[in-house]
């Protein structure tokens, strides 16, 4: 999986599962990115409250989709593994589609991916099913010690990122919605989805979601 520069942009983003599914459906129907952009401007396909928000949603969701479309395994042509994730996504049930959406968010946001890999995955490996606020604080403290850019972020920013991360984990089905300490639910990946991810360079995400070394 491509490593991107750390960003706090997630404070402005949501999980946007329904929006992600809408874009995948449009792309599967043969719509170009330009056509989807025009459709969003004319029909507000996401039901966004403002034009600015509609544009922001499309920009973020389309970028996430492209991270899977143009991922590290995009040139692979393995038997039984379609190059595009669209048919795999559409054949999955809602729970698996939400995990696909989470993987796309991880591919788009390296810091979020590392949070899942280094915190949630490690919890599952040691047999713990609890995600506490202290775990989130320690993660950002460690990143601030390791990275000059993150070191400049305010406490308010890291708190907002923590809230965003926990919300996306809940909406993807990886945790419950407890106020403080949350229960982690190990992902059970659809076999076809898991094979596609492994064949296309997303082994990191598979390990992060299933809690394996």
C-alpha positions in Angstrom: 0.0 0.0 0.0 1.3 3.4 -0.9 2.6 5.5 2.0 1.3 9.0 1.9 2.2 12.1 3.8 0.5 12.4 7.2 -2.6 14.6 7.1 -5.1 15.9 9.6 -7.7 16.3 6.8 -9.8 13.6 8.2 -11.3 16.1 10.7 -13.4 17.3 7.8 -14.3 13.9 6.4 -16.8 11.2 7.3 -17.0 7.5 6.5 -19.4 8.2 3.7 -20.3 4.6 3.0 -23.5 5.3 1.0 -21.7 7.9 -1.0 -18.8 5.5 -1.7 -21.3 2.8 -2.8 -23.1 5.4 -5.1 -19.8 6.3 -6.8 -18.8 2.6 -7.3 -22.3 1.9 -8.8 -21.9 4.9 -11.2 -18.5 3.8 -12.3 -19.7 0.2 -12.8 -22.4 1.6 -15.0 -19.7 3.1 -17.2 -19.8 6.7 -16.0 -16.6 8.7 -16.4 -15.2 10.8 -13.5 -16.1 13.9 -15.5 -19.7 12.6 -15.9 -20.0 11.9 -12.2 -18.7 15.4 -11.4 -21.3 17.0 -13.7 -24.1 14.8 -12.3 -23.1 15.8 -8.8 -23.2 19.5 -9.7 -26.6 19.3 -11.4 -28.4 16.8 -9.2 -26.6 16.8 -5.9 -26.4 13.0 -5.9 -25.3 12.8 -2.3 -28.0 15.1 -0.9 -25.4 17.4 0.5 -26.5 20.5 2.4 -24.4 22.9 0.3 -22.6 22.9 -3.1 -19.3 23.2 -1.3 -20.0 20.1 0.8 -21.2 18.2 -2.2 -17.9 18.9 -3.9 -15.9 18.0 -0.9 -17.7 14.6 -0.5 -17.1 13.8 -4.2 -13.5 14.8 -4.1 -12.8 12.7 -1.0 -14.8 9.6 -2.0 -13.5 9.6 -5.6 -9.9 9.8 -4.3 -10.6 6.9 -2.0 -12.0 4.9 -4.9 -9.0 5.7 -7.1 -6.7 4.5 -4.3 -8.1 1.0 -4.9 -8.4 1.4 -8.7 -4.8 2.6 -9.0 -3.4 0.7 -6.0 -0.1 -1.2 -6.0 -1.5 -4.2 -7.7 -3.4 -2.5 -10.5 -1.2 -4.1 -13.2 -1.6 -7.6 -11.9 -3.7 -10.0 -14.0 -4.0 -13.0 -11.7 -6.3 -15.9 -12.6 -9.6 -15.6 -10.7 -8.8 -12.1 -9.5 -10.5 -9.2 -11.4 -8.3 -6.1 -11.9 -11.2 -3.8 -10.9 -12.6 -4.1 -7.4 -16.1 -3.0 -8.6 -17.5 -6.4 -9.4 -16.1 -7.8 -6.1 -17.6 -4.9 -4.1 -21.0 -5.2 -5.7 -21.2 -9.0 -5.1 -20.5 -8.5 -1.4 -23.1 -8.0 1.4 -23.3 -4.7 3.2 -21.0 -5.7 6.0 -18.2 -6.5 3.5 -18.9 -3.4 1.5 -18.4 -1.3 4.6 -15.0 -3.0 5.1 -14.1 -2.3 1.5 -15.0 1.4 2.2 -12.8 1.3 5.2 -9.9 -0.1 3.3 -10.3 2.7 0.7 -10.1 5.2 3.6 -7.0 3.5 4.9 -5.4 3.6 1.4 -6.2 7.3 1.2 -5.1 8.3 4.7 -1.8 6.7 5.9 -2.1 8.0 9.4 -5.5 6.4 9.8 -4.2 3.2 8.4 -1.4 3.2 10.8 -3.8 3.8 13.7 -5.7 0.7 12.8 -2.5 -1.3 12.1 -0.6 -0.2 15.2 -3.4 0.1 17.7 -6.5 -1.9 16.8 -4.5 -4.8 15.2 -2.1 -5.0 18.1 -5.1 -5.1 20.5 -6.5 -8.1 18.6 -3.2 -9.8 18.5 -2.7 -9.7 22.3 -6.3 -10.9 22.8 -7.7 -7.5 24.0 -11.1 -6.4 22.7 -11.0 -2.9 24.3 -10.1 0.4 22.6 -9.8 3.2 25.2 -9.3 6.9 24.8 -5.9 6.5 26.3 -4.9 4.3 23.4 -5.8 7.1 21.0 -3.8 9.6 23.0 -0.7 7.4 23.2 -0.9 6.8 19.4 -0.8 10.5 18.6 1.8 11.2 21.3 4.1 8.6 19.7 3.5 10.1 16.2 4.3 13.6 17.4 7.6 12.3 18.7 8.3 10.6 15.4 7.1 13.2 12.9 7.8 16.9 12.7 4.6 17.7 10.9 2.4 15.9 13.5 4.4 17.5 16.3 3.0 20.9 15.2 -0.6 19.8 15.5 -2.6 21.1 18.5 -4.2 19.0 21.1 -7.6 20.0 19.7 -6.6 18.7 16.3 -5.5 15.3 17.6 -8.6 15.0 19.7 -10.8 15.7 16.7 -8.9 13.2 14.7 -9.3 10.6 17.4 -13.1 11.2 17.4 -13.1 10.9 13.6 -11.1 7.6 13.7 -13.4 6.1 16.3 -16.5 7.1 14.4 -15.3 5.5 11.1 -14.3 2.3 13.0 -17.8 2.1 14.4 -19.5 2.8 11.1 -17.4 0.1 9.5 -18.5 -2.4 12.1 -15.1 -2.8 13.9 -16.2 -1.4 17.2 -19.3 -0.6 19.2 -20.3 2.9 20.1 -19.5 3.1 23.8 -18.8 6.6 25.1 -15.4 5.8 26.5 -13.9 2.3 26.2 -15.1 0.6 23.0 -15.3 -3.1 22.2 -13.3 -4.2 19.1 -15.0 -6.6 16.7 -12.4 -8.5 14.6 -13.3 -8.3 11.0 -14.4 -11.5 9.1 -13.5 -10.8 5.5 -15.5 -12.2 2.6 -13.2 -14.7 1.0 -13.4 -13.2 -2.5 -12.8 -9.7 -1.1 -9.8 -10.9 0.9 -8.3 -12.6 -2.1 -8.7 -9.5 -4.2 -7.0 -7.4 -1.5 -4.1 -9.9 -1.2 -3.7 -10.1 -4.9 -3.7 -6.3 -5.4 -1.2 -5.1 -2.8 -3.4 -4.6 0.3 -2.1 -7.3 2.5 -1.3 -4.6 5.1 -5.0 -3.8 5.4 -6.0 -7.4 5.6 -3.6 -7.9 8.6 -4.8 -4.7 10.2 -8.5 -5.6 10.0 -8.1 -9.3 11.0 -5.5 -8.9 13.7 -2.7 -11.1 12.4 1.0 -10.7 12.3 
